[in-house]
Amino acid sequence: MATHDFGDGNGPVEAAQHPNGGGWVAKTAYVSAAAEIQLDAQVYGSARVYSNDDSNKVRILGNARIFGNAYVYGTAKIFGNAKVYGSANVYGTANVYENSEIYGNARVFDNAYVFGNAKIYGASKIFDNAYIYGTARVYNRALISGTAKVYDSAVVYGNVKVYGDASIYGVDTLVSGNSVISGVSKIYDGAKVSGNAYVYGKAQVKQGSNVYNEAQVYGDAIIMNFTIDDDDEYYTGLNQ
C-alpha cells in the first residue's frame, strides 16, 4: 500500500486514493465505495464516511478534511476548506463548507448549513433548516433548529434552544444558559440573553440590552439599552 502524509504530525502513513474521486484515505479510516472523495480532499485517523449507493452518496470535495473519530454519512456534502473531526457527526442532507469546523461531539444533520468561519463543537446540534455562518460559535449543548440563523460573530452556548425563524447576529451578541429563543425574534448588535430567559414572538433584543434570569420578552417588544431580569416581562412597544 502507498503512503501519504496527512499533515497531522504523524508523517507518512499507509493510505490509498479513493476510486471515486482520487482523494487520499488513510488505512485506519473507512470510506465506502459509493462515497465521493475528490482529489484534494482527505479522510484519515479513525474517521468514517459512509454512503449507501451511487445515487445517495456523501461528497467530500475541495480541500475538506475528515479525521479523528468523525462520522459523515447520508447525503451530506463537506467542501471548501471545511473540517469535521473529533467525534462529530454530519449526516442527512447537511452542507458544511468554506472554512467552517465541526468537532467535539457536535451533530449537524437534516438540511442544516454551516459555512464561513463558523465553529460548532461540544455536544451542540444543528438541524432542520438552520443556518450557522460568519464567525459564529455554537457550543456546549446548544440546539439550533427550524429555520433559525446564527451569524456574524454571535456566540451561542450552554443549553440554549433556538428555533422557529429566530435570528442571532452582530458583534458581541451572546446567548447562553438555558435561554430559549423562538418565533421570529431577533437578538443582535451586542445584546446578551442568559439564565432561563425566553425571547419569542416578534420581539427584538438589541444594542446594550441584557435579558437574564427568568425574564421574558415577547410580542412586538423592542428592547434597546435596557436590562430585564428576575420574573420581569416585556411584551409590547419600544424601550430605549
ZAMARRO-11571 format. One line per 10 residues: number of its first residue (from 1); their letters; for each residue y, z, x of N, C-alpha, C, CB. Coordinates in steps of 0.2 Angstrom, whole numbers, plus 5000, padded with zeros to 4 digits. Each point is the difference from the previous one (the first is absolute). Glycine has a CB too. Example, Ala and Ser with C-alpha at 12.3 -4.5 7.8 and 13.67 -1.06 7.14 Angstrom:
1> AS> 4972 5039 5066 5006 5000 4996 5006 5000 5004 4994 5006 4991  5011 4990 5007 5006 5001 5004 5005 5003 4996 4997 4990 5006;
REM end
This chain:
1> MATHDFGDGN> 4994 5000 5004 5006 5000 4996 5006 5000 5004 4994 5006 4991  5011 4991 5007 5007 4999 5004 5003 5007 4999 5001 4988 4998  5004 5013 5006 5005 5006 5000 5007 4998 4998 4992 5006 5009  5011 4999 4989 5007 4999 4998 5004 5006 5001 4997 4991 4992  5009 5009 5010 5004 5006 5001 5005 5000 4994 5000 5000 5013  4999 5005 4983 5004 5001 4994 5007 5004 5001 4989 5000 4993  5012 5002 5013 5006 5003 5001 5001 5007 4998 5005 4989 5000  4989 5014 4999 5000 5007 4998 4999 5005 5005 4996 4996 4989  5004 5002 5017 4999 5004 5006 4992 5001 5002 5010 5006 4996  4986 4991 5000 4993 5000 5002 4998 4994 5004 4998 5006 4990;
11> GPVEAAQHPN> 5006 4990 5012 4998 4994 5004 4996 4995 4997 5001 5007 5010  4996 4988 4993 4996 4995 4997 4994 5004 4997 5004 4991 5008  4994 5007 4986 4994 5002 4996 4996 4994 4997 5006 5012 4998  4988 4990 5001 4996 4994 4997 5003 4998 4993 4990 5004 5006  5011 4990 4993 5003 4997 4994 4998 4993 4999 5010 5008 5002  4991 4989 4993 4999 4993 4998 5006 4997 4996 4987 5002 5001  5014 4992 4999 5005 4997 4995 4996 4999 4994 5006 4994 5009  4998 5008 4985 4997 4999 4994 4999 4992 4998 5005 5011 4997  4989 4987 5000 4999 4993 4998 5005 4998 4995 4988 5001 5003  5015 5003 4993 5005 4998 4995 5007 5001 5002 4991 5002 4991;
21> GGGWVAKTAY> 5012 4995 5014 5007 5000 5002 5000 5002 5008 5003 5004 4989  4992 4998 5014 5001 5001 5007 5003 5006 5003 5000 4988 5000  5002 5017 4996 5003 5006 5002 4994 5004 5003 5009 5000 4991  4994 5005 5014 4995 5004 5004 4998 5006 4996 5005 4996 5010  4988 5005 4990 4997 5006 4997 4996 5004 5005 5000 4994 4988  5001 5012 5013 4997 5004 5004 4992 5001 4998 5011 5006 5004  4985 4995 5000 4993 5001 4998 4999 5007 4996 4996 4994 5011  5008 5010 4990 5000 5007 4997 5003 4999 4993 5001 5006 5011  5003 4989 4987 5002 4999 4994 4996 4996 4995 5011 5001 5005  4990 4998 4989 4996 4996 4995 5005 4996 4996 4991 5008 5000;
31> VSAAAEIQLD> 5008 4985 5000 5003 4995 4996 4995 4996 4997 5010 5000 5007  4990 5000 4986 4995 4995 4997 5002 4993 5001 4998 5009 4991  4997 4987 5008 5001 4993 5002 5005 4996 4995 4988 5000 5004  5012 5003 4990 5005 4996 4995 5007 5002 5002 4991 5001 4991  5011 5004 5012 5007 5002 5002 5003 4995 5004 4997 5012 4999  5009 4987 5001 5004 4996 5005 5004 5004 5005 5001 4991 4991  4998 5008 5015 5003 5003 5005 5004 4995 5004 4991 5010 5001  5015 4989 4999 5003 4994 5003 5001 5001 5007 5007 4999 4990  4994 4996 5014 4999 5000 5007 5003 5006 5004 5000 4988 4999  5007 5014 4999 5003 5005 5004 4999 5007 4997 5008 4991 5003;
41> AQVYGSARVY> 4988 5009 4991 4999 5007 4997 4994 5003 5004 5004 4996 4989  4996 5011 5011 4995 5004 5003 4997 5005 4996 5006 4997 5011  4988 5005 4989 4996 5005 4997 4996 5004 5005 5000 4994 4989  5001 5012 5012 4997 5004 5005 4999 5007 4999 5005 4992 5008  4992 5012 4996 4999 5007 4999 4994 5000 4995 5012 5004 5002  4988 5000 4993 4994 5001 4995 5003 4997 4994 4995 5010 5005  5010 4986 4995 5003 4997 4994 4995 4995 4996 5011 5001 5005  4989 4999 4989 4996 4996 4995 5004 4995 4996 4991 5009 5000  5008 4985 5000 5003 4995 4995 4994 4997 4996 5010 4998 5009  4991 5002 4985 4994 4998 4996 5002 4995 4994 4994 5011 5003;
51> SNDDSNKVRI> 5003 4984 4997 5001 4995 4994 4994 4998 4997 5010 4996 5006  4990 5003 4987 4994 4998 4997 4998 4993 5001 5003 5009 4991  5002 4987 5008 4998 4992 5001 5006 4997 5002 4991 5001 4991  5008 4992 5010 5006 4996 5002 5006 4999 4996 4991 4994 5006  5007 5007 4987 5006 4999 4995 5004 5006 4999 4993 4991 4995  5004 5015 5007 5003 5007 4999 5000 5003 5007 4997 5001 4987  5007 4998 5017 4999 5002 5007 5007 5004 5002 4992 4991 5003  5007 5014 5002 5005 5003 5004 5003 4994 5005 4995 5012 4998  5011 4989 5003 5003 4995 5005 5004 5004 5004 5001 4991 4992  4998 5009 5015 5003 5004 5005 5004 4994 5004 4992 5010 5001;
61> LGNARIFGNA> 5014 4989 4999 5004 4995 5003 5005 5002 5005 4998 4994 4989  5005 5001 5014 5005 5001 5004 4998 5004 5006 5008 4999 4991  4996 5006 5011 4998 5005 5005 4998 5007 4998 5008 4994 5007  4989 5006 4987 4998 5006 4996 4995 5004 5004 5003 4995 4989  4997 5011 5011 4995 5004 5004 4997 5005 4995 5006 4999 5011  4987 5001 4989 4996 5005 4996 4996 5004 5005 5000 4992 4989  5001 5015 5011 4996 5003 5005 4999 5007 4998 5005 4993 5009  4992 5011 4995 4998 5007 4999 4994 5000 4995 5012 5004 5001  4989 5000 4993 4995 5000 4995 5002 4997 4994 4996 5010 5005  5009 4986 4995 5003 4996 4995 4995 4996 4996 5011 5000 5006;
71> YVYGTAKIFG> 4990 4999 4987 4996 4996 4996 5004 4996 4996 4991 5009 5000  5008 4984 5000 5004 4995 4996 4995 4996 4997 5009 5000 5008  4992 5000 4985 4995 4996 4996 5003 4997 4994 4991 5007 5004  5005 4990 4991 5002 4997 4994 5003 4993 5002 5003 5011 4995  5003 4988 5003 5004 4994 5002 5006 5001 5003 4995 4994 4991  5006 5012 5012 5006 5002 5004 5002 4995 5005 4997 5012 4998  5009 4988 5003 5003 4995 5005 5004 5005 5005 5000 4990 4992  4999 5009 5015 5003 5004 5005 5003 4995 5005 4993 5010 4999  5014 4989 5002 5002 4995 5004 5007 5002 5003 4994 4992 4993  5008 5003 5011 5006 5002 5004 4998 5004 5006 5008 4999 4990;
81> NAKVYGSANV> 4996 5006 5011 4998 5005 5006 4998 5007 4997 5008 4994 5007  4989 5006 4987 4998 5006 4996 4994 5003 5004 5004 4995 4989  4996 5012 5010 4994 5003 5003 4997 5005 4994 5006 5000 5012  4988 5000 4988 4996 5005 4996 4995 5003 5004 5001 4993 4990  5000 5014 5010 4996 5004 5005 4999 5007 4998 5004 4993 5009  4993 5011 4995 4998 5007 4998 4994 4999 4995 5012 5005 5002  4988 4999 4993 4995 4999 4995 5003 4997 4993 4994 5010 5005  5011 4986 4996 5004 4997 4994 4995 4995 4997 5011 5002 5006  4990 4997 4988 4997 4994 4996 5005 4996 4996 4990 5008 4998  5009 4985 5003 5004 4996 4996 4995 4995 4996 5010 5000 5009;
91> YGTANVYENS> 4991 4999 4985 4995 4997 4996 5003 4997 4994 4991 5007 5004  5005 4990 4991 5003 4997 4994 5003 4993 5002 5002 5011 4994  5004 4988 5004 5004 4994 5001 5006 5002 5004 4996 4994 4990  5004 5012 5014 5006 5002 5003 5002 4996 5006 4996 5011 4997  5011 4989 5004 5002 4996 5006 5004 5004 5004 5001 4990 4993  4997 5010 5014 5004 5004 5005 5002 4996 5005 4993 5010 4998  5013 4989 5004 5003 4995 5005 5006 5002 5003 4994 4992 4993  5009 5003 5011 5005 5001 5005 4998 5006 5005 5009 4996 4991  4995 5009 5010 4999 5005 5005 4998 5007 4997 5008 4994 5007  4989 5006 4987 4998 5006 4996 4994 5003 5003 5005 4995 4990;
101> EIYGNARVFD> 4994 5011 5009 4994 5004 5003 4997 5004 4994 5005 5000 5012  4989 5000 4987 4996 5004 4996 4995 5004 5004 5001 4992 4990  4999 5015 5010 4996 5004 5004 4998 5006 4997 5005 4994 5010  4992 5011 4994 4998 5006 4997 4994 4999 4995 5012 5005 5002  4989 4998 4993 4995 4999 4994 5003 4997 4994 4994 5010 5004  5012 4986 4998 5003 4996 4994 4996 4995 4997 5011 5002 5006  4991 4997 4988 4997 4995 4996 5005 4995 4997 4990 5008 4997  5009 4985 5004 5004 4995 4997 4996 4996 4996 5009 5001 5009  4992 4998 4984 4995 4996 4997 5003 4997 4993 4991 5007 5005  5005 4990 4991 5002 4996 4994 5004 4995 5003 5000 5010 4992;
111> NAYVFGNAKI> 5006 4989 5005 5005 4994 5002 5006 5003 5004 4996 4993 4990  5003 5012 5013 5006 5003 5004 5002 4996 5006 4996 5011 4996  5010 4989 5005 5003 4997 5006 5003 5005 5005 5002 4990 4993  4997 5009 5013 5003 5005 5005 5002 4995 5006 4993 5010 4997  5014 4990 5005 5002 4995 5005 5006 5003 5003 4995 4990 4993  5009 5005 5011 5005 5003 5004 4998 5004 5006 5007 4999 4990  4996 5007 5011 4998 5005 5005 4997 5006 4996 5008 4995 5009  4990 5004 4985 4998 5006 4996 4994 5003 5004 5005 4995 4989  4994 5012 5010 4994 5004 5002 4997 5004 4994 5005 5000 5012  4989 4999 4987 4996 5004 4995 4995 5004 5004 5002 4992 4990;
121> YGASKIFDNA> 4998 5015 5009 4995 5004 5004 4998 5006 4996 5004 4995 5011  4993 5010 4993 4997 5006 4996 4995 4997 4995 5011 5006 5002  4989 4997 4992 4995 4999 4995 5004 4996 4994 4992 5010 5003  5013 4987 4999 5004 4996 4994 4996 4995 4997 5011 5003 5006  4991 4995 4988 4997 4994 4997 5006 4996 4997 4989 5007 4997  5010 4987 5004 5005 4995 4998 4996 4995 4996 5008 5001 5009  4993 4998 4984 4996 4996 4996 5003 4997 4994 4991 5007 5004  5006 4990 4991 5002 4996 4995 5004 4994 5003 5001 5010 4992  5006 4990 5006 5004 4994 5003 5006 5003 5004 4997 4993 4990  5002 5013 5013 5005 5003 5004 5002 4996 5006 4996 5011 4996;
131> YIYGTARVYN> 5010 4990 5006 5003 4997 5006 5003 5005 5005 5002 4989 4993  4996 5011 5013 5003 5004 5005 5002 4996 5006 4993 5010 4997  5014 4990 5005 5002 4996 5005 5006 5002 5003 4995 4991 4994  5008 5005 5010 5006 5003 5005 4997 5004 5005 5008 4999 4990  4995 5007 5011 4997 5005 5005 4998 5006 4996 5008 4995 5009  4990 5004 4985 4998 5006 4996 4994 5003 5003 5005 4994 4990  4994 5013 5009 4995 5004 5002 4997 5003 4994 5005 5002 5011  4988 4998 4988 4997 5003 4994 4994 5004 5003 5004 4991 4991  4996 5015 5008 4994 5004 5004 4998 5006 4996 5004 4996 5011  4992 5008 4992 4997 5006 4997 4995 4997 4994 5010 5008 5004;
141> RALISGTAKV> 4991 4995 4990 4996 4998 4995 5004 4996 4994 4993 5010 5003  5012 4987 4999 5005 4996 4995 4996 4995 4997 5010 5003 5007  4991 4996 4986 4997 4994 4996 5006 4996 4998 4990 5007 4997  5010 4987 5005 5004 4995 4997 4997 4995 4996 5007 5002 5010  4994 4997 4984 4997 4995 4996 5004 4996 4995 4990 5008 5001  5007 4989 4994 5004 4996 4995 5003 4995 5004 5002 5010 4992  5005 4988 5006 5004 4995 5004 5005 5004 5004 4998 4991 4991  5001 5015 5011 5005 5004 5003 5001 4997 5007 4996 5010 4994  5010 4991 5009 5002 4998 5006 5003 5005 5005 5002 4989 4995  4996 5011 5011 5003 5005 5005 5002 4995 5006 4993 5011 4996;
151> YDSAVVYGNV> 5013 4989 5006 5003 4996 5005 5006 5002 5003 4995 4991 4994  5008 5005 5010 5005 5002 5005 4997 5005 5005 5009 4997 4992  4994 5009 5009 4997 5005 5005 4999 5006 4996 5006 4995 5009  4992 5004 4984 4998 5006 4996 4994 5003 5003 5006 4995 4990  4993 5012 5009 4994 5003 5001 4997 5004 4994 5005 5001 5012  4989 4998 4987 4996 5003 4995 4994 5004 5003 5004 4991 4991  4996 5016 5007 4994 5003 5003 4998 5006 4996 5003 4996 5011  4992 5008 4990 4998 5005 4996 4995 4998 4995 5010 5006 5002  4990 4997 4992 4996 4998 4995 5004 4996 4994 4993 5010 5002  5012 4986 5001 5004 4997 4995 4996 4994 4996 5010 5002 5008;
161> KVYGDASIYG> 4992 4997 4986 4998 4995 4996 5005 4995 4998 4991 5007 4996  5009 4987 5006 5005 4995 4998 4997 4995 4996 5007 5002 5010  4995 4996 4984 4997 4995 4996 5004 4997 4995 4990 5006 5001  5008 4990 4994 5004 4996 4996 5004 4995 5004 5001 5010 4992  5005 4989 5007 5004 4995 5004 5005 5004 5004 4998 4991 4991  5001 5015 5011 5005 5004 5004 5001 4997 5006 4996 5010 4994  5010 4991 5009 5002 4998 5007 5003 5005 5004 5002 4989 4995  4996 5012 5011 5002 5004 5005 5002 4996 5006 4993 5010 4996  5014 4991 5006 5002 4996 5005 5007 5002 5004 4994 4991 4994  5008 5006 5011 5006 5002 5003 4999 5004 5006 5006 5000 4989;
171> VDTLVSGNSV> 4999 5001 5015 5000 5004 5006 5000 5008 4999 5006 4991 5006  4989 5012 4997 4999 5007 4999 4998 5003 4994 5009 5001 5008  4989 4994 4987 4997 5002 4994 4993 5004 5001 5006 4990 4994  4993 5015 5003 4994 5004 5001 4997 5003 4993 5004 5003 5012  4990 4996 4987 4996 5003 4994 4994 5003 5003 5005 4991 4992  4995 5016 5006 4994 5004 5003 4998 5005 4995 5004 4998 5011  4991 5006 4992 4997 5006 4995 4995 4997 4995 5011 5007 5002  4990 4995 4992 4996 4998 4994 5004 4996 4995 4993 5010 5002  5012 4987 5001 5005 4996 4995 4996 4995 4997 5010 5003 5007  4993 4995 4987 4997 4994 4996 5006 4996 4998 4990 5007 4996;
181> ISGVSKIYDG> 5010 4987 5006 5005 4995 4999 4997 4994 4996 5006 5003 5011  4997 4996 4983 4996 4995 4996 5006 4996 4996 4989 5007 4999  5008 4989 4996 5005 4996 4996 5003 4995 5004 5002 5009 4992  5004 4989 5006 5004 4996 5005 5005 5003 5004 4998 4991 4991  5001 5015 5010 5004 5005 5004 5001 4997 5007 4997 5010 4993  5009 4993 5010 5002 4998 5007 5002 5006 5004 5003 4988 4996  4994 5012 5010 5002 5005 5005 5003 4996 5006 4991 5009 4995  5015 4992 5006 5003 4996 5006 5006 5003 5003 4996 4990 4994  5006 5006 5011 5006 5002 5004 5000 5007 5003 5006 4992 4993  4989 5010 5010 4999 5007 5003 4999 5006 4995 5008 4995 5008;
191> AKVSGNAYVY> 4990 5003 4986 4999 5006 4996 4993 5003 5002 5006 4994 4990  4993 5013 5008 4994 5003 5001 4997 5003 4994 5005 5003 5012  4989 4996 4987 4996 5003 4994 4994 5004 5003 5004 4991 4992  4995 5015 5006 4995 5004 5003 4997 5005 4995 5005 4998 5011  4991 5006 4992 4997 5006 4995 4995 4997 4995 5010 5007 5002  4991 4995 4992 4997 4997 4994 5004 4996 4995 4993 5010 5001  5012 4987 5002 5005 4997 4996 4997 4994 4997 5009 5004 5008  4994 4994 4986 4998 4994 4996 5007 4996 4999 4990 5006 4994  5009 4987 5008 5005 4995 4999 4997 4995 4996 5007 5003 5010  4996 4995 4984 4996 4995 4996 5005 4997 4995 4989 5006 5001;
201> GKAQVKQGSN> 5008 4989 4995 5005 4996 4995 5004 4995 5004 5000 5010 4992  5006 4990 5007 5005 4996 5004 5004 5003 5004 5000 4993 4991  4998 5013 5011 5005 5005 5004 5001 4997 5007 4996 5010 4994  5009 4992 5009 5002 4998 5007 5002 5006 5004 5003 4988 4996  4994 5013 5010 5002 5005 5004 5003 4997 5006 4992 5009 4995  5014 4992 5007 5002 4996 5006 5005 5004 5005 4999 4990 4993  5005 5007 5011 5003 5003 5005 5002 5007 5000 5005 4989 5001  4993 5015 5004 5002 5007 5000 4997 5005 4995 5010 4996 5004  4985 5002 4992 4997 5004 4995 4993 5003 5003 5005 4993 4991  4994 5013 5006 4994 5004 5002 4997 5002 4994 5004 5003 5011;
211> VYNEAQVYGD> 4990 4995 4987 4996 5002 4994 4994 5004 5002 5005 4990 4993  4994 5016 5005 4994 5003 5003 4998 5006 4995 5004 4997 5012  4991 5007 4990 4996 5005 4996 4997 4997 4994 5008 5009 5005  4994 4993 4989 4997 4998 4994 5005 4995 4996 4993 5011 4999  5012 4987 5004 5005 4996 4997 4998 4994 4997 5008 5005 5008  4995 4992 4987 4999 4994 4997 5006 4996 4999 4990 5005 4994  5009 4988 5007 5006 4996 4999 4997 4994 4997 5006 5003 5010  4996 4995 4984 4997 4995 4996 5005 4997 4995 4990 5006 5001  5008 4989 4995 5004 4997 4995 5005 4995 5004 5000 5010 4992  5006 4990 5007 5005 4995 5003 5004 5004 5005 5000 4993 4990;
221> AIIMNFTIDD> 4998 5013 5012 5004 5004 5005 5001 4996 5007 4995 5010 4994  5011 4991 5008 5001 4998 5007 5003 5005 5004 5002 4989 4996  4994 5013 5009 5002 5006 5004 5003 4998 5007 4991 5007 4994  5015 4995 5008 5003 4998 5006 5003 5006 5003 5001 4988 4997  4998 5014 5009 5004 5006 5004 4999 5006 4996 5008 4992 5005  4986 5009 4993 4998 5006 4995 4994 5003 5002 5007 4995 4991  4992 5012 5008 4994 5003 5001 4997 5003 4993 5003 5003 5012  4991 4996 4987 4996 5002 4994 4994 5004 5002 5005 4990 4993  4994 5016 5005 4994 5004 5002 4997 5004 4995 5005 5000 5011  4990 5004 4990 4997 5005 4996 4998 4996 4994 5007 5009 5004;
231> DDEYYTGLNQ> 4995 4993 4990 4997 4997 4993 5006 4996 4997 4992 5009 4998  5013 4989 5006 5005 4996 4998 4998 4993 4997 5008 5006 5008  4995 4991 4987 4999 4994 4998 5006 4996 4999 4990 5004 4994  5010 4989 5008 5006 4996 4999 4998 4994 4998 5006 5005 5009  4996 4993 4985 4997 4994 4996 5004 4995 4997 4992 5007 4998  5015 4994 5003 5004 4994 4997 5007 5000 5004 4994 5001 4989  5009 4994 5011 5007 4999 5003 5000 5000 5008 5004 5006 4990  5002 4995 5012 5001 4999 5008 5003 5006 5003 5002 4988 4998  4995 5014 5007 5002 5006 5004 5002 4998 5007 4993 5008 4993  5013 4993 5008 5003 4999 5007 5003 5006 5004 5002 4988 4996;
REM end
